[in-house]
Amino acid sequence: GLPLAPPRAGSEGQEREFQETSGDRHSEALYRMSARGRVLELFYDVVSPYSWIGFEVFCRYKPCWNIDFRFRPAFLGGIMKESGNKPPALVPNKFSYMVADLQRLAKFCQVPLSLPHDPFESMFEKGSLSAMRFITAVQVSHPELVESVSREIWMRIWSRDEDITQQDSLFAAGIAAGIPERTVQKLLEVASTPEVKSHLKAATDEVLQFGAFGMPTFITHQNGESLIFFGSDRFELMANYLGEKWMGPVPRGQVA
């Protein structure tokens, strides 16, 4: 199955320990990043099913490639608007192909993706702004939990057909990711503040500067050069550019 979420921490003592150790782990991550000098960034939005597939493959290669991996939650709606791109659902043939393609790709990449009963409603009517603000709030204060929180929200919308626009749903995702209840509540409150909104907009603006027009978008940073790669199926090209080994969507020795 997918990597297990960390155990739930419920007591106040566990919550204090959670808050105290988060900063330490973030400092260590920053140190490793500066020490390696090569970075692979994943800009994603949980409303995008292709982003989930790219996210899981991205996570599986973290222990395989000698490069620093960075999660960059951003807002797909803003990217589509500013780049002038149009949703695939507006082209019936493209949307039909996307539905079939997602099912094939999910099976190939061993991601438990299951389309919601109304993908158009989930993607284009309900959207993901509140969810991405919540994930951004987690990134700002507890970046080491962005992976598990993002996965929990993807599981809700793209595996169990649940509504991610509701606060209760985001709260449950935070708990499932191992965040103490009081901390999840604080994060939900912080998610609507100007600071978090600004962080999300900044990430969206940043990837637009690289020429983004959709998600997932990967940015490689190596030898002073930054390159953009679009799509969940560009890992082989990125591996070639980075001088790393591509071993398929599930590297040897790992169980998806």
Accessible surface in RSA format (square Angstrom, percent):
REM  Atomic radii and reference values for relative SASA: ProtOr
REM  Chains: A
REM  Algorithm: Lee & Richards
REM  Probe-radius: 1.40
REM  Slices: 20
REM RES _ NUM      All-atoms   Total-Side   Main-Chain    Non-polar    All polar
REM                ABS   REL    ABS   REL    ABS   REL    ABS   REL    ABS   REL
RES GLY A   1    85.16 105.0   0.00   N/A  85.16 105.0  42.76 117.3  42.40  95.0
RES LEU A   2    33.22  18.5  18.30  13.1  14.91  37.5  18.30  12.9  14.91  40.1
RES PRO A   3    83.15  60.6  62.83  57.3  20.32  73.9  74.99  61.9   8.16  50.7
RES LEU A   4   172.03  95.8 144.14 103.1  27.88  70.1 146.06 102.6  25.97  69.9
RES ALA A   5    38.50  35.4  13.03  20.1  25.48  58.0  16.05  22.6  22.45  59.5
RES PRO A   6    55.93  40.8  44.58  40.6  11.35  41.3  51.68  42.7   4.25  26.4
RES PRO A   7   120.86  88.1 103.19  94.1  17.68  64.3 114.68  94.7   6.19  38.5
RES ARG A   8   135.33  56.8 109.48  55.8  25.85  61.6  40.60  55.5  94.73  57.4
RES ALA A   9    16.24  14.9  15.56  24.0   0.68   1.5  16.11  22.7   0.13   0.3
RES GLY A  10    53.31  65.7   0.00   N/A  53.31  65.7  23.24  63.8  30.07  67.4
RES SER A  11    60.23  50.9  47.48  63.4  12.75  29.4  50.86 108.3   9.36  13.1
RES GLU A  12   106.52  61.2 100.53  76.1   5.99  14.3  32.85  63.5  73.67  60.2
RES GLY A  13    35.81  44.2   0.00   N/A  35.81  44.2  24.63  67.6  11.19  25.1
RES GLN A  14    83.19  46.5  78.83  57.6   4.37  10.4  25.00  53.2  58.19  44.1
RES GLU A  15    10.34   5.9  10.34   7.8   0.00   0.0   5.88  11.4   4.46   3.6
RES ARG A  16   137.45  57.7 136.67  69.7   0.78   1.9  55.63  76.0  81.81  49.6
RES GLU A  17   106.55  61.2 104.67  79.2   1.89   4.5  31.26  60.5  75.30  61.5
RES PHE A  18    21.75  10.9  15.97   9.9   5.77  15.0  21.42  13.0   0.33   0.9
RES GLN A  19    75.06  42.0  59.27  43.3  15.79  37.6  21.07  44.8  53.99  40.9
RES GLU A  20   121.94  70.0 104.50  79.1  17.44  41.5  49.12  95.0  72.82  59.5
RES THR A  21    44.23  31.5  44.22  44.8   0.01   0.0  40.65  54.6   3.58   5.4
RES SER A  22     2.07   1.7   1.85   2.5   0.22   0.5   2.04   4.4   0.02   0.0
RES GLY A  23    42.93  52.9   0.00   N/A  42.93  52.9  39.68 108.9   3.25   7.3
RES ASP A  24    88.65  62.1  85.17  84.8   3.48   8.2  22.58  53.1  66.07  65.9
RES ARG A  25    98.79  41.5  94.96  48.4   3.84   9.1  53.04  72.5  45.75  27.7
RES HIS A  26    70.36  38.5  68.30  47.5   2.06   5.3  37.85  39.0  32.51  37.8
RES SER A  27    69.21  58.5  62.00  82.7   7.22  16.6  33.04  70.4  36.17  50.7
RES GLU A  28    97.83  56.2  93.93  71.1   3.90   9.3  36.34  70.3  61.49  50.2
RES ALA A  29    34.65  31.9  31.97  49.3   2.68   6.1  32.50  45.8   2.15   5.7
RES LEU A  30    93.17  51.9  88.66  63.4   4.51  11.3  88.91  62.4   4.26  11.5
RES TYR A  31   154.29  72.0 148.66  84.6   5.64  14.7 109.00  81.9  45.29  55.8
RES ARG A  32   117.25  49.2 115.81  59.0   1.44   3.4  43.68  59.7  73.56  44.6
RES MET A  33    37.86  19.6  36.51  24.2   1.35   3.2  20.39  17.3  17.47  23.1
RES SER A  34    87.40  73.9  55.17  73.6  32.23  74.2  53.64 114.2  33.76  47.3
RES ALA A  35    69.92  64.3  28.42  43.9  41.50  94.4  40.12  56.5  29.81  79.0
RES ARG A  36   103.19  43.3  74.97  38.2  28.22  67.2  21.00  28.7  82.19  49.8
RES GLY A  37    52.83  65.2   0.00   N/A  52.83  65.2  30.80  84.5  22.03  49.3
RES ARG A  38    44.64  18.7  44.62  22.7   0.02   0.0  25.14  34.4  19.49  11.8
RES VAL A  39    17.71  11.7  17.71  16.0   0.00   0.0  17.71  15.4   0.00   0.0
RES LEU A  40     0.00   0.0   0.00   0.0   0.00   0.0   0.00   0.0   0.00   0.0
RES GLU A  41     2.09   1.2   2.09   1.6   0.00   0.0   0.19   0.4   1.91   1.6
RES LEU A  42     0.00   0.0   0.00   0.0   0.00   0.0   0.00   0.0   0.00   0.0
RES PHE A  43     0.00   0.0   0.00   0.0   0.00   0.0   0.00   0.0   0.00   0.0
RES TYR A  44     0.00   0.0   0.00   0.0   0.00   0.0   0.00   0.0   0.00   0.0
RES ASP A  45     0.16   0.1   0.16   0.2   0.00   0.0   0.00   0.0   0.16   0.2
RES VAL A  46     0.00   0.0   0.00   0.0   0.00   0.0   0.00   0.0   0.00   0.0
RES VAL A  47     9.31   6.1   9.31   8.4   0.00   0.0   9.31   8.1   0.00   0.0
RES SER A  48     5.83   4.9   5.55   7.4   0.28   0.7   3.39   7.2   2.45   3.4
RES PRO A  49     2.19   1.6   2.19   2.0   0.00   0.0   2.19   1.8   0.00   0.0
RES TYR A  50    49.54  23.1  49.54  28.2   0.00   0.0  44.67  33.6   4.87   6.0
RES SER A  51     0.00   0.0   0.00   0.0   0.00   0.0   0.00   0.0   0.00   0.0
RES TRP A  52     0.00   0.0   0.00   0.0   0.00   0.0   0.00   0.0   0.00   0.0
RES ILE A  53     0.14   0.1   0.14   0.1   0.00   0.0   0.14   0.1   0.00   0.0
RES GLY A  54     0.00   0.0   0.00   N/A   0.00   0.0   0.00   0.0   0.00   0.0
RES PHE A  55     0.00   0.0   0.00   0.0   0.00   0.0   0.00   0.0   0.00   0.0
RES GLU A  56     2.21   1.3   2.21   1.7   0.00   0.0   0.00   0.0   2.21   1.8
RES VAL A  57     1.97   1.3   1.97   1.8   0.00   0.0   1.97   1.7   0.00   0.0
RES PHE A  58     0.00   0.0   0.00   0.0   0.00   0.0   0.00   0.0   0.00   0.0
RES CYS A  59    12.50   9.5   5.36   6.0   7.14  16.8   5.56  14.1   6.94   7.5
RES ARG A  60    19.85   8.3  15.69   8.0   4.16   9.9  15.74  21.5   4.12   2.5
RES TYR A  61     0.01   0.0   0.01   0.0   0.00   0.0   0.01   0.0   0.00   0.0
RES LYS A  62    72.60  35.4  61.97  38.0  10.62  25.3  35.25  31.7  37.34  39.8
RES PRO A  63   110.40  80.5  65.45  59.7  44.94 163.4  78.07  64.5  32.33 200.9
RES CYS A  64    48.02  36.3  14.44  16.1  33.59  78.9   8.65  21.9  39.37  42.5
RES TRP A  65     6.30   2.5   1.24   0.6   5.05  11.9   2.51   1.3   3.78   6.1
RES ASN A  66    96.98  66.9  91.02  88.0   5.96  14.3  30.12  72.5  66.85  64.6
RES ILE A  67     0.39   0.2   0.00   0.0   0.39   0.9   0.00   0.0   0.39   1.1
RES ASP A  68    11.05   7.7   9.52   9.5   1.53   3.6   3.14   7.4   7.91   7.9
RES PHE A  69    28.40  14.2   3.75   2.3  24.66  64.2   3.75   2.3  24.66  70.6
RES ARG A  70    84.61  35.5  82.12  41.9   2.49   5.9   9.16  12.5  75.45  45.7
RES PHE A  71    28.98  14.5  20.88  12.9   8.10  21.1  20.88  12.7   8.10  23.2
RES ARG A  72    26.31  11.0  26.24  13.4   0.07   0.2   1.38   1.9  24.92  15.1
RES PRO A  73     1.52   1.1   0.22   0.2   1.29   4.7   0.22   0.2   1.29   8.0
RES ALA A  74     0.00   0.0   0.00   0.0   0.00   0.0   0.00   0.0   0.00   0.0
RES PHE A  75    54.74  27.4  54.74  33.9   0.00   0.0  54.74  33.2   0.00   0.0
RES LEU A  76    25.45  14.2  25.45  18.2   0.00   0.0  25.45  17.9   0.00   0.0
RES GLY A  77    34.19  42.2   0.00   N/A  34.19  42.2  25.78  70.8   8.40  18.8
RES GLY A  78    17.28  21.3   0.00   N/A  17.28  21.3  17.28  47.4   0.00   0.0
RES ILE A  79     0.00   0.0   0.00   0.0   0.00   0.0   0.00   0.0   0.00   0.0
RES MET A  80    30.68  15.9  30.06  19.9   0.62   1.5  26.76  22.7   3.93   5.2
RES LYS A  81   166.15  81.1 140.07  85.9  26.08  62.1  93.52  84.2  72.63  77.4
RES GLU A  82   117.82  67.6  85.14  64.4  32.68  77.8  24.27  46.9  93.55  76.4
RES SER A  83    46.73  39.5   6.83   9.1  39.90  91.9  16.83  35.8  29.90  41.9
RES GLY A  84    50.83  62.7   0.00   N/A  50.83  62.7  32.14  88.2  18.70  41.9
RES ASN A  85    55.66  38.4  41.71  40.3  13.96  33.6  11.45  27.6  44.22  42.7
RES LYS A  86   142.48  69.5 133.75  82.1   8.73  20.8  78.98  71.1  63.49  67.6
RES PRO A  87    34.37  25.0  33.50  30.5   0.87   3.2  33.51  27.7   0.85   5.3
RES PRO A  88    33.19  24.2  32.38  29.5   0.82   3.0  33.19  27.4   0.00   0.0
RES ALA A  89    18.49  17.0   1.60   2.5  16.89  38.4   1.60   2.2  16.89  44.7
RES LEU A  90   108.64  60.5  82.70  59.2  25.94  65.2  86.04  60.4  22.60  60.8
RES VAL A  91    71.32  46.9  70.42  63.8   0.89   2.1  71.32  62.0   0.00   0.0
RES PRO A  92   100.23  73.0  94.03  85.7   6.20  22.5  99.38  82.1   0.85   5.3
RES ASN A  93   126.52  87.3 119.09 115.1   7.43  17.9  29.08  70.0  97.44  94.2
RES LYS A  94   111.41  54.4 104.37  64.0   7.03  16.7  60.71  54.6  50.70  54.0
RES PHE A  95    43.02  21.5  43.02  26.6   0.00   0.0  43.02  26.1   0.00   0.0
RES SER A  96    74.81  63.2  62.51  83.4  12.30  28.3  36.46  77.6  38.35  53.7
RES TYR A  97   132.08  61.7 125.12  71.2   6.96  18.1  98.51  74.0  33.58  41.4
RES MET A  98    13.45   7.0  13.23   8.8   0.22   0.5   8.04   6.8   5.41   7.2
RES VAL A  99    39.19  25.8  39.19  35.5   0.00   0.0  39.19  34.1   0.00   0.0
RES ALA A 100    38.86  35.7  36.39  56.2   2.46   5.6  38.07  53.6   0.78   2.1
RES ASP A 101    28.35  19.9  28.35  28.2   0.00   0.0   0.00   0.0  28.35  28.3
RES LEU A 102     0.10   0.1   0.10   0.1   0.00   0.0   0.10   0.1   0.00   0.0
RES GLN A 103   104.16  58.2  93.33  68.2  10.82  25.8  33.44  71.2  70.71  53.6
RES ARG A 104   136.11  57.1 126.25  64.4   9.86  23.5  77.12 105.4  58.99  35.8
RES LEU A 105    34.01  18.9  31.74  22.7   2.27   5.7  34.01  23.9   0.00   0.0
RES ALA A 106     4.75   4.4   4.35   6.7   0.39   0.9   4.40   6.2   0.35   0.9
RES LYS A 107   175.02  85.4 156.16  95.8  18.86  44.9 108.56  97.7  66.47  70.8
RES PHE A 108   131.46  65.8 117.06  72.5  14.40  37.5 125.18  75.9   6.28  18.0
RES CYS A 109     6.62   5.0   6.62   7.4   0.00   0.0   0.00   0.0   6.62   7.1
RES GLN A 110    96.75  54.1  82.49  60.3  14.26  34.0  31.47  67.0  65.27  49.5
RES VAL A 111     6.96   4.6   0.00   0.0   6.96  16.8   0.73   0.6   6.23  16.9
RES PRO A 112    61.33  44.7  42.82  39.0  18.51  67.3  58.75  48.5   2.58  16.0
RES LEU A 113    21.58  12.0   0.43   0.3  21.15  53.2   0.43   0.3  21.15  56.9
RES SER A 114    60.40  51.0  53.74  71.7   6.66  15.3  25.70  54.7  34.70  48.6
RES LEU A 115    40.20  22.4  18.12  13.0  22.08  55.5  18.12  12.7  22.08  59.4
RES PRO A 116     5.09   3.7   0.40   0.4   4.69  17.0   0.50   0.4   4.59  28.5
RES HIS A 117   151.01  82.5 110.25  76.6  40.76 104.3 100.59 103.7  50.41  58.7
RES ASP A 118    54.15  37.9  52.32  52.1   1.82   4.3   9.40  22.1  44.75  44.6
RES PRO A 119    22.11  16.1  22.11  20.2   0.00   0.0  22.11  18.3   0.00   0.0
RES PHE A 120    82.12  41.1  82.04  50.8   0.08   0.2  82.04  49.7   0.08   0.2
RES GLU A 121    45.87  26.3  45.82  34.7   0.06   0.1   2.41   4.7  43.47  35.5
RES SER A 122    15.62  13.2  14.05  18.7   1.57   3.6   2.77   5.9  12.85  18.0
RES MET A 123    22.43  11.6  12.63   8.4   9.79  23.3  12.61  10.7   9.82  13.0
RES PHE A 124    69.08  34.6  34.70  21.5  34.38  89.5  38.83  23.5  30.25  86.6
RES GLU A 125   121.09  69.5  84.20  63.7  36.88  87.8  35.18  68.0  85.91  70.1
RES LYS A 126    92.44  45.1  66.14  40.6  26.30  62.6  42.54  38.3  49.90  53.2
RES GLY A 127    19.02  23.5   0.00   N/A  19.02  23.5  18.52  50.8   0.50   1.1
RES SER A 128     2.99   2.5   0.88   1.2   2.12   4.9   0.73   1.6   2.26   3.2
RES LEU A 129    66.98  37.3  63.52  45.4   3.46   8.7  63.52  44.6   3.46   9.3
RES SER A 130    38.62  32.6  30.26  40.4   8.37  19.3  30.84  65.7   7.79  10.9
RES ALA A 131     0.05   0.0   0.05   0.1   0.00   0.0   0.05   0.1   0.00   0.0
RES MET A 132     0.00   0.0   0.00   0.0   0.00   0.0   0.00   0.0   0.00   0.0
RES ARG A 133    61.25  25.7  61.25  31.2   0.00   0.0   4.61   6.3  56.65  34.3
RES PHE A 134     0.28   0.1   0.28   0.2   0.00   0.0   0.28   0.2   0.00   0.0
RES ILE A 135     0.00   0.0   0.00   0.0   0.00   0.0   0.00   0.0   0.00   0.0
RES THR A 136     1.75   1.2   1.75   1.8   0.00   0.0   1.75   2.3   0.00   0.0
RES ALA A 137     1.25   1.1   0.00   0.0   1.25   2.8   0.05   0.1   1.20   3.2
RES VAL A 138     0.00   0.0   0.00   0.0   0.00   0.0   0.00   0.0   0.00   0.0
RES GLN A 139    45.24  25.3  40.96  29.9   4.28  10.2  13.71  29.2  31.53  23.9
RES VAL A 140    56.59  37.2  28.23  25.6  28.35  68.3  35.04  30.4  21.55  58.4
RES SER A 141    53.66  45.3  33.04  44.1  20.62  47.5  39.66  84.5  13.99  19.6
RES HIS A 142    13.84   7.6  13.84   9.6   0.00   0.0   6.86   7.1   6.99   8.1
RES PRO A 143    30.44  22.2  20.35  18.5  10.10  36.7  20.60  17.0   9.85  61.2
RES GLU A 144    55.46  31.8  21.35  16.1  34.11  81.2  33.97  65.7  21.49  17.5
RES LEU A 145    15.10   8.4  15.10  10.8   0.00   0.0  15.10  10.6   0.00   0.0
RES VAL A 146     1.92   1.3   1.92   1.7   0.00   0.0   1.92   1.7   0.00   0.0
RES GLU A 147    34.12  19.6  33.59  25.4   0.53   1.3  11.27  21.8  22.85  18.7
RES SER A 148    15.08  12.7  13.11  17.5   1.97   4.5  13.99  29.8   1.09   1.5
RES VAL A 149     0.00   0.0   0.00   0.0   0.00   0.0   0.00   0.0   0.00   0.0
RES SER A 150     0.00   0.0   0.00   0.0   0.00   0.0   0.00   0.0   0.00   0.0
RES ARG A 151    15.47   6.5  15.47   7.9   0.00   0.0   8.90  12.2   6.56   4.0
RES GLU A 152    31.15  17.9  31.15  23.6   0.00   0.0   0.57   1.1  30.59  25.0
RES ILE A 153     0.00   0.0   0.00   0.0   0.00   0.0   0.00   0.0   0.00   0.0
RES TRP A 154     0.00   0.0   0.00   0.0   0.00   0.0   0.00   0.0   0.00   0.0
RES MET A 155    39.90  20.7  39.90  26.4   0.00   0.0  39.90  33.9   0.00   0.0
RES ARG A 156    35.60  14.9  35.60  18.1   0.00   0.0   0.09   0.1  35.51  21.5
RES ILE A 157     5.25   3.0   5.05   3.8   0.20   0.5   5.09   3.7   0.17   0.5
RES TRP A 158     0.90   0.4   0.90   0.4   0.00   0.0   0.90   0.5   0.00   0.0
RES SER A 159    28.51  24.1  11.48  15.3  17.02  39.2   0.00   0.0  28.51  39.9
RES ARG A 160   105.74  44.4  82.44  42.0  23.30  55.5  56.46  77.2  49.29  29.9
RES ASP A 161    62.93  44.1  41.56  41.4  21.38  50.5  19.74  46.5  43.19  43.1
RES GLU A 162    62.77  36.0  51.16  38.7  11.61  27.6  30.46  58.9  32.30  26.4
RES ASP A 163    43.65  30.6  31.55  31.4  12.10  28.6  24.38  57.4  19.27  19.2
RES ILE A 164     3.78   2.1   2.63   2.0   1.14   2.8   2.63   1.9   1.14   3.1
RES THR A 165    40.25  28.6  25.40  25.8  14.85  35.4  20.58  27.6  19.68  29.7
RES GLN A 166   100.19  56.0  98.98  72.3   1.21   2.9  27.71  59.0  72.48  55.0
RES GLN A 167    96.28  53.8  92.86  67.9   3.42   8.1  56.93 121.2  39.35  29.8
RES ASP A 168   120.13  84.1 113.05 112.5   7.08  16.7  34.34  80.8  85.79  85.6
RES SER A 169    10.42   8.8   7.20   9.6   3.22   7.4   9.76  20.8   0.67   0.9
RES LEU A 170     0.61   0.3   0.61   0.4   0.00   0.0   0.61   0.4   0.00   0.0
RES PHE A 171    58.16  29.1  58.16  36.0   0.00   0.0  58.16  35.3   0.00   0.0
RES ALA A 172    38.34  35.3  31.69  48.9   6.65  15.1  35.34  49.8   3.00   8.0
RES ALA A 173     0.03   0.0   0.00   0.0   0.03   0.1   0.03   0.0   0.00   0.0
RES GLY A 174     0.00   0.0   0.00   N/A   0.00   0.0   0.00   0.0   0.00   0.0
RES ILE A 175    25.59  14.6  23.80  17.7   1.79   4.3  23.80  17.1   1.79   4.9
RES ALA A 176    45.50  41.8  26.01  40.1  19.50  44.4  37.48  52.8   8.03  21.3
RES ALA A 177     0.00   0.0   0.00   0.0   0.00   0.0   0.00   0.0   0.00   0.0
RES GLY A 178     5.23   6.5   0.00   N/A   5.23   6.5   0.24   0.7   4.99  11.2
RES ILE A 179     0.00   0.0   0.00   0.0   0.00   0.0   0.00   0.0   0.00   0.0
RES PRO A 180     0.53   0.4   0.49   0.4   0.04   0.2   0.53   0.4   0.00   0.0
RES GLU A 181    78.79  45.2  76.76  58.1   2.03   4.8  19.51  37.7  59.28  48.4
RES ARG A 182   127.75  53.6 122.20  62.3   5.55  13.2  57.45  78.5  70.29  42.6
RES THR A 183     5.02   3.6   5.02   5.1   0.00   0.0   5.02   6.7   0.00   0.0
RES VAL A 184     0.00   0.0   0.00   0.0   0.00   0.0   0.00   0.0   0.00   0.0
RES GLN A 185    83.89  46.9  83.89  61.3   0.00   0.0  33.53  71.4  50.36  38.2
RES LYS A 186    95.03  46.4  94.64  58.1   0.38   0.9  67.75  61.0  27.27  29.0
RES LEU A 187     8.75   4.9   8.69   6.2   0.06   0.1   8.75   6.1   0.00   0.0
RES LEU A 188    13.63   7.6   5.81   4.2   7.82  19.7   6.10   4.3   7.53  20.3
RES GLU A 189   106.63  61.2  93.73  70.9  12.89  30.7  44.48  86.0  62.15  50.7
RES VAL A 190    57.81  38.0  57.39  52.0   0.42   1.0  57.81  50.2   0.00   0.0
RES ALA A 191     8.81   8.1   8.60  13.3   0.21   0.5   8.81  12.4   0.00   0.0
RES SER A 192    72.39  61.2  60.80  81.1  11.58  26.7  38.68  82.4  33.70  47.2
RES THR A 193    45.67  32.5  43.78  44.4   1.90   4.5  45.16  60.7   0.51   0.8
RES PRO A 194   110.63  80.6 104.61  95.4   6.02  21.9 107.85  89.0   2.78  17.3
RES GLU A 195    99.14  56.9  89.26  67.5   9.88  23.5  40.56  78.4  58.59  47.8
RES VAL A 196     0.22   0.1   0.22   0.2   0.00   0.0   0.22   0.2   0.00   0.0
RES LYS A 197    84.31  41.1  78.84  48.4   5.47  13.0  31.58  28.4  52.72  56.2
RES SER A 198    67.88  57.4  60.06  80.1   7.82  18.0  28.82  61.4  39.06  54.7
RES HIS A 199    84.40  46.1  77.01  53.5   7.39  18.9  46.60  48.0  37.80  44.0
RES LEU A 200     6.33   3.5   6.07   4.3   0.25   0.6   6.33   4.4   0.00   0.0
RES LYS A 201   132.06  64.4 127.16  78.0   4.90  11.7 101.98  91.8  30.08  32.0
RES ALA A 202    57.82  53.2  48.15  74.3   9.67  22.0  54.14  76.2   3.67   9.7
RES ALA A 203     7.88   7.2   6.99  10.8   0.89   2.0   7.29  10.3   0.59   1.6
RES THR A 204     7.88   5.6   7.88   8.0   0.00   0.0   7.69  10.3   0.18   0.3
RES ASP A 205    53.47  37.5  52.27  52.0   1.20   2.8  24.17  56.9  29.30  29.2
RES GLU A 206    64.72  37.2  59.16  44.8   5.56  13.2  28.51  55.1  36.21  29.6
RES VAL A 207     0.00   0.0   0.00   0.0   0.00   0.0   0.00   0.0   0.00   0.0
RES LEU A 208    34.57  19.3  20.67  14.8  13.90  34.9  20.72  14.5  13.85  37.3
RES GLN A 209   157.65  88.2 123.91  90.6  33.73  80.3  42.32  90.1 115.33  87.5
RES PHE A 210    64.26  32.2  46.67  28.9  17.59  45.8  51.76  31.4  12.50  35.8
RES GLY A 211    45.46  56.1   0.00   N/A  45.46  56.1  32.31  88.7  13.15  29.5
RES ALA A 212     4.02   3.7   0.00   0.0   4.02   9.2   0.34   0.5   3.68   9.8
RES PHE A 213    89.32  44.7  89.17  55.2   0.15   0.4  89.17  54.1   0.15   0.4
RES GLY A 214     4.64   5.7   0.00   N/A   4.64   5.7   4.64  12.7   0.00   0.0
RES MET A 215    12.30   6.4   0.00   0.0  12.30  29.3   0.00   0.0  12.30  16.3
RES PRO A 216     0.77   0.6   0.77   0.7   0.00   0.0   0.77   0.6   0.00   0.0
RES THR A 217     0.90   0.6   0.90   0.9   0.00   0.0   0.00   0.0   0.90   1.4
RES PHE A 218     0.00   0.0   0.00   0.0   0.00   0.0   0.00   0.0   0.00   0.0
RES ILE A 219     0.00   0.0   0.00   0.0   0.00   0.0   0.00   0.0   0.00   0.0
RES THR A 220     0.00   0.0   0.00   0.0   0.00   0.0   0.00   0.0   0.00   0.0
RES HIS A 221    46.81  25.6  46.36  32.2   0.45   1.1  36.23  37.3  10.58  12.3
RES GLN A 222    20.53  11.5  18.17  13.3   2.36   5.6   2.30   4.9  18.23  13.8
RES ASN A 223   142.90  98.5  99.10  95.8  43.80 105.5  41.19  99.1 101.71  98.3
RES GLY A 224    91.31 112.6   0.00   N/A  91.31 112.6  45.27 124.2  46.04 103.1
RES GLU A 225    85.36  49.0  80.37  60.8   4.99  11.9  29.89  57.8  55.46  45.3
RES SER A 226    48.65  41.1  25.18  33.6  23.47  54.1   9.25  19.7  39.40  55.2
RES LEU A 227    58.90  32.8  56.82  40.6   2.08   5.2  58.90  41.4   0.00   0.0
RES ILE A 228    63.09  35.9  43.57  32.5  19.53  47.1  43.57  31.4  19.53  53.0
RES PHE A 229    26.84  13.4  23.07  14.3   3.77   9.8  26.84  16.3   0.00   0.0
RES PHE A 230    77.83  38.9  69.28  42.9   8.55  22.3  69.28  42.0   8.55  24.5
RES GLY A 231     9.10  11.2   0.00   N/A   9.10  11.2   9.10  25.0   0.00   0.0
RES SER A 232    10.47   8.9   1.94   2.6   8.53  19.6   0.04   0.1  10.43  14.6
RES ASP A 233    93.92  65.8  67.92  67.6  26.00  61.5  33.44  78.7  60.48  60.3
RES ARG A 234    91.52  38.4  91.30  46.5   0.21   0.5   4.66   6.4  86.86  52.6
RES PHE A 235     3.29   1.6   2.60   1.6   0.69   1.8   2.60   1.6   0.69   2.0
RES GLU A 236   112.24  64.4 109.86  83.1   2.38   5.7  31.61  61.1  80.64  65.8
RES LEU A 237   100.44  55.9  97.67  69.9   2.76   6.9  97.94  68.8   2.49   6.7
RES MET A 238     0.00   0.0   0.00   0.0   0.00   0.0   0.00   0.0   0.00   0.0
RES ALA A 239     2.14   2.0   2.14   3.3   0.00   0.0   2.14   3.0   0.00   0.0
RES ASN A 240   122.05  84.2  98.94  95.6  23.12  55.7  23.06  55.5  99.00  95.7
RES TYR A 241    59.09  27.6  40.81  23.2  18.28  47.6  44.41  33.4  14.67  18.1
RES LEU A 242     6.76   3.8   0.00   0.0   6.76  17.0   0.80   0.6   5.97  16.1
RES GLY A 243    69.34  85.5   0.00   N/A  69.34  85.5  37.11 101.8  32.23  72.2
RES GLU A 244    37.93  21.8  21.42  16.2  16.51  39.3   3.73   7.2  34.20  27.9
RES LYS A 245   124.82  60.9 116.69  71.6   8.13  19.4  86.03  77.4  38.79  41.3
RES TRP A 246    74.49  29.9  51.58  25.0  22.91  53.8  37.66  20.1  36.83  59.8
RES MET A 247    48.54  25.1  24.72  16.4  23.82  56.7  25.23  21.5  23.31  30.9
RES GLY A 248    18.30  22.6   0.00   N/A  18.30  22.6  16.06  44.1   2.24   5.0
RES PRO A 249    15.96  11.6  15.96  14.5   0.00   0.0  15.96  13.2   0.00   0.0
RES VAL A 250    31.52  20.7  16.03  14.5  15.49  37.3  16.03  13.9  15.49  42.0
RES PRO A 251     1.03   0.7   0.33   0.3   0.70   2.5   0.33   0.3   0.70   4.3
RES ARG A 252   174.75  73.4 148.57  75.7  26.19  62.3  83.15 113.6  91.60  55.5
RES GLY A 253    87.44 107.8   0.00   N/A  87.44 107.8  43.59 119.6  43.85  98.2
RES GLN A 254    55.57  31.1  39.39  28.8  16.18  38.5  29.07  61.9  26.50  20.1
RES VAL A 255   130.84  86.1 105.31  95.3  25.53  61.5 108.13  93.9  22.71  61.6
RES ALA A 256    20.96  19.3   0.26   0.4  20.70  47.1   8.09  11.4  12.87  34.1
END  Absolute sums over single chains surface
CHAIN  1 A    12327.4       9777.9       2549.4       6889.4       5437.9
END  Absolute sums over all chains
TOTAL         12327.4       9777.9       2549.4       6889.4       5437.9
